[in-house]
Amino acid sequence: MNARIRARAADRRGRALAPGTRVRIAAEEGQAEGTVVRVLDDYGTVTVLIEKPAKAERMYPITEVEAL
């Protein structure tokens, strides 16, 4: 087990980003909303499930998502 303590991924306002968190994607037209599926801290990205207009999983830099 790794004894190193890792910081949790957080949006620009310091709110935690974890699987299941509802987020707004600033990079999308009209600021789409979705749910975090997985967080890749080492790469600074999150995978978000966007349900409208069609279900799709997309990866975004952590800096472009904001927890709701």
PyMOL commands that set and color helices and strands:
alter all, ss='L'
color gray80, all
select helices_A, chain A and resi 41-43+62-64
alter helices_A, ss='H'
color red, helices_A
select strands_A, chain A and resi 22-25+33-40+45-50+56-61+65-67
alter strands_A, ss='S'
color yellow, strands_A
deselect
rebuild
show_as cartoon
